[in-house]
Amino acid sequence: MKRFLEFVAEIMEEDQVTMDTPYKEGKWDSLMMLTLVMELEAEYSVSIPMESLGDVKTLADLYEIIK
């Protein structure tokens, strides 16, 4: 989980993010969501279905999809 948060913070160019960081706050908009999905898919060798992103409200929700 720590690696996930560090990876996401680097992509978002934020000093720190938490599992409670809400979607659509700060730099995490719909364009950043697409960037995160592409980067996470490459980093974790997973496929994230676009239809599952409608339920993402926090980084914890996104983490649940990739783990």
Backbone as a printed PyTorch tensor [residue, N CA C, xyz], in Angstrom:
tensor([[[  0.8220,  -1.1880,   0.0000],
         [  0.0000,   0.0000,   0.0000],
         [  0.8700,   1.2570,   0.0000]],

        [[  1.9630,   1.2310,   0.7440],
         [  2.8560,   2.3850,   0.7910],
         [  3.4380,   2.6640,  -0.5920]],

        [[  3.8290,   1.5980,  -1.2860],
         [  4.3720,   1.7390,  -2.6330],
         [  3.3210,   2.3460,  -3.5680]],

        [[  2.0770,   1.9030,  -3.4370],
         [  0.9690,   2.4330,  -4.2350],
         [  0.8300,   3.9410,  -4.0110]],

        [[  0.8060,   4.3580,  -2.7520],
         [  0.6400,   5.7760,  -2.4350],
         [  1.8080,   6.6100,  -2.9510]],

        [[  3.0240,   6.0910,  -2.8170],
         [  4.1930,   6.8150,  -3.3240],
         [  4.1270,   6.9380,  -4.8400]],

        [[  3.7160,   5.8650,  -5.5060],
         [  3.6000,   5.8640,  -6.9550],
         [  2.5550,   6.8800,  -7.4180]],

        [[  1.3890,   6.8770,  -6.7780],
         [  0.3100,   7.7970,  -7.1280],
         [  0.7260,   9.2470,  -6.8540]],

        [[  1.3760,   9.4940,  -5.7280],
         [  1.8250,  10.8460,  -5.3950],
         [  2.7990,  11.3650,  -6.4470]],

        [[  3.6730,  10.4860,  -6.9330],
         [  4.6290,  10.8810,  -7.9660],
         [  3.9070,  11.2450,  -9.2620]],

        [[  2.9430,  10.4540,  -9.6580],
         [  2.1880,  10.7270, -10.8860],
         [  1.3840,  12.0190, -10.7530]],

        [[  0.7740,  12.2170,  -9.5990],
         [ -0.0540,  13.4030,  -9.3820],
         [  0.7810,  14.6490,  -9.0720]],

        [[  2.0790,  14.4410,  -8.8930],
         [  2.9830,  15.5310,  -8.5140],
         [  2.5150,  16.2150,  -7.2300]],

        [[  2.1420,  15.3850,  -6.2780],
         [  1.7280,  15.8440,  -4.9500],
         [  2.7800,  15.3950,  -3.9440]],

        [[  2.9550,  16.1660,  -2.8750],
         [  3.9090,  15.7850,  -1.8380],
         [  3.4490,  14.5390,  -1.1010]],

        [[  2.1520,  14.4780,  -0.8370],
         [  1.6310,  13.3490,  -0.0750],
         [  0.1620,  13.1320,  -0.4230]],

        [[ -0.1980,  11.8790,  -0.5590],
         [ -1.6050,  11.5060,  -0.7160],
         [ -1.8890,  10.4070,   0.2980]],

        [[ -3.1550,  10.2260,   0.6150],
         [ -3.5480,   9.1680,   1.5490],
         [ -4.6010,   8.2980,   0.8730]],

        [[ -4.9040,   7.1840,   1.4850],
         [ -5.9390,   6.3180,   0.9560],
         [ -7.3010,   7.0120,   0.9810]],

        [[ -7.4410,   8.0470,   1.8090],
         [ -8.7020,   8.7900,   1.9130],
         [ -8.7800,   9.9760,   0.9520]],

        [[ -7.7370,  10.1900,   0.1410],
         [ -7.7610,  11.3010,  -0.8130],
         [ -8.9580,  11.1090,  -1.7470]],

        [[ -9.8610,  12.1020,  -1.7640],
         [-11.0760,  11.9470,  -2.5740],
         [-10.8590,  12.2750,  -4.0490]],

        [[-11.5840,  11.5570,  -4.8880],
         [-11.5940,  11.8150,  -6.3230],
         [-12.2110,  13.1930,  -6.5680]],

        [[-11.7000,  13.8770,  -7.5530],
         [-12.1340,  15.2170,  -7.9630],
         [-11.7520,  16.2900,  -6.9510]],

        [[-10.6810,  16.0260,  -6.2030],
         [-10.1470,  17.0530,  -5.3060],
         [ -8.6990,  17.3020,  -5.6920]],

        [[ -8.3150,  18.5630,  -5.7360],
         [ -6.9430,  18.8930,  -6.1170],
         [ -6.6970,  18.5320,  -7.5740]],

        [[ -5.5960,  17.8530,  -7.8330],
         [ -5.2180,  17.5050,  -9.2000],
         [ -5.9100,  16.2490,  -9.7130]],

        [[ -6.6360,  15.5610,  -8.8680],
         [ -7.2470,  14.2970,  -9.2670],
         [ -8.5990,  14.5220,  -9.9370]],

        [[ -8.5360,  14.9170, -11.2210],
         [ -9.7440,  15.1070, -12.0100],
         [ -9.8820,  13.9490, -12.9970]],

        [[-10.7930,  14.0570, -13.9360],
         [-11.0270,  12.9440, -14.8640],
         [ -9.8170,  12.6680, -15.7580]],

        [[ -9.0930,  13.6990, -16.1530],
         [ -7.8880,  13.4920, -16.9600],
         [ -6.8060,  12.7900, -16.1410]],

        [[ -6.6500,  13.1890, -14.8860],
         [ -5.6740,  12.5420, -14.0100],
         [ -6.0840,  11.0950, -13.7460]],

        [[ -7.3870,  10.8360, -13.6690],
         [ -7.8610,   9.4620, -13.4660],
         [ -7.3970,   8.5860, -14.6270]],

        [[ -7.5370,   9.0650, -15.8520],
         [ -7.0920,   8.2930, -17.0120],
         [ -5.5870,   8.0680, -16.9760]],

        [[ -4.8450,   9.0920, -16.5970],
         [ -3.3910,   8.9590, -16.4700],
         [ -3.0460,   7.9230, -15.4120]],

        [[ -3.7020,   8.0070, -14.2710],
         [ -3.4630,   7.0420, -13.1880],
         [ -3.7660,   5.6220, -13.6400]],

        [[ -4.8790,   5.4420, -14.3270],
         [ -5.2620,   4.1090, -14.7910],
         [ -4.1830,   3.5470, -15.7070]],

        [[ -3.7400,   4.3310, -16.6760],
         [ -2.7080,   3.8510, -17.6090],
         [ -1.4060,   3.5170, -16.8850]],

        [[ -0.9900,   4.3860, -15.9750],
         [  0.2550,   4.1670, -15.2480],
         [  0.1520,   2.9680, -14.2950]],

        [[ -0.9740,   2.8370, -13.6090],
         [ -1.1680,   1.7130, -12.6900],
         [ -1.2350,   0.3880, -13.4410]],

        [[ -1.8950,   0.3930, -14.5920],
         [ -1.9550,  -0.8270, -15.3950],
         [ -0.5560,  -1.2690, -15.8060]],

        [[  0.2750,  -0.3100, -16.2020],
         [  1.6420,  -0.6410, -16.6120],
         [  2.4910,  -1.0870, -15.4210]],

        [[  2.3850,  -0.3760, -14.3180],
         [  3.2030,  -0.6670, -13.1350],
         [  2.8440,  -1.9960, -12.4810]],

        [[  1.5530,  -2.2860, -12.3900],
         [  1.0940,  -3.4730, -11.6630],
         [  0.6850,  -4.6260, -12.5770]],

        [[  0.8500,  -4.4510, -13.8780],
         [  0.4910,  -5.4950, -14.8620],
         [ -0.9430,  -5.9900, -14.6570]],

        [[ -1.8550,  -5.0390, -14.5660],
         [ -3.2790,  -5.3500, -14.4060],
         [ -4.0650,  -4.6380, -15.5030]],

        [[ -5.2970,  -5.0450, -15.6570],
         [ -6.2150,  -4.3690, -16.5620],
         [ -7.3550,  -3.8180, -15.7110]],

        [[ -7.5540,  -2.5180, -15.7830],
         [ -8.5940,  -1.8710, -14.9850],
         [ -9.7760,  -1.5740, -15.9080]],

        [[-10.9050,  -2.2430, -15.7020],
         [-12.0730,  -1.9930, -16.5570],
         [-12.6290,  -0.5840, -16.3200]],

        [[-12.8580,   0.1310, -17.3940],
         [-13.3580,   1.5090, -17.2780],
         [-14.6850,   1.5720, -16.5200]],

        [[-15.5190,   0.5500, -16.6680],
         [-16.8110,   0.5750, -15.9780],
         [-16.6660,   0.5010, -14.4590]],

        [[-15.5390,   0.0220, -13.9640],
         [-15.3290,  -0.0530, -12.5160],
         [-14.9350,   1.2960, -11.9250]],

        [[-14.5500,   2.2400, -12.7620],
         [-14.0910,   3.5340, -12.2630],
         [-15.2290,   4.4130, -11.7570]],

        [[-16.4540,   4.1150, -12.1460],
         [-17.5950,   4.8980, -11.6710],
         [-17.8060,   4.7840, -10.1750]],

        [[-17.2900,   3.7200,  -9.5760],
         [-17.4500,   3.5090,  -8.1410],
         [-16.2990,   4.0760,  -7.3200]],

        [[-15.2870,   4.6260,  -7.9690],
         [-14.1090,   5.1290,  -7.2630],
         [-14.4000,   6.4970,  -6.6600]],

        [[-14.3090,   6.5490,  -5.3440],
         [-14.5280,   7.8040,  -4.6090],
         [-13.2550,   8.2730,  -3.9070]],

        [[-12.3640,   7.3210,  -3.5840],
         [-11.1030,   7.6350,  -2.9080],
         [ -9.9930,   6.7750,  -3.5000]],

        [[ -8.7650,   7.0640,  -3.1240],
         [ -7.6460,   6.2390,  -3.5700],
         [ -7.7690,   4.8120,  -3.0410]],

        [[ -8.4020,   4.6350,  -1.8950],
         [ -8.6110,   3.2850,  -1.3560],
         [ -9.4600,   2.4580,  -2.3230]],

        [[-10.4620,   3.0800,  -2.9300],
         [-11.2970,   2.3740,  -3.9040],
         [-10.4770,   1.9630,  -5.1260]],

        [[ -9.6200,   2.8380,  -5.5870],
         [ -8.7700,   2.5330,  -6.7340],
         [ -7.7900,   1.4160,  -6.3920]],

        [[ -7.2470,   1.4470,  -5.1900],
         [ -6.3270,   0.4150,  -4.7320],
         [ -7.0030,  -0.9540,  -4.7010]],

        [[ -8.2540,  -1.0020,  -4.2800],
         [ -8.9940,  -2.2670,  -4.2170],
         [ -9.1310,  -2.9010,  -5.6060]],

        [[ -9.2240,  -2.0780,  -6.6360],
         [ -9.3720,  -2.5860,  -7.9910],
         [ -8.0900,  -3.2520,  -8.4730]],

        [[ -6.9270,  -2.7020,  -8.0760],
         [ -5.6710,  -3.2290,  -8.6130],
         [ -5.0290,  -4.3280,  -7.7760]],

        [[ -5.4300,  -4.4470,  -6.5250],
         [ -4.7400,  -5.4490,  -5.6940],
         [ -5.2020,  -6.8570,  -5.9200]]])
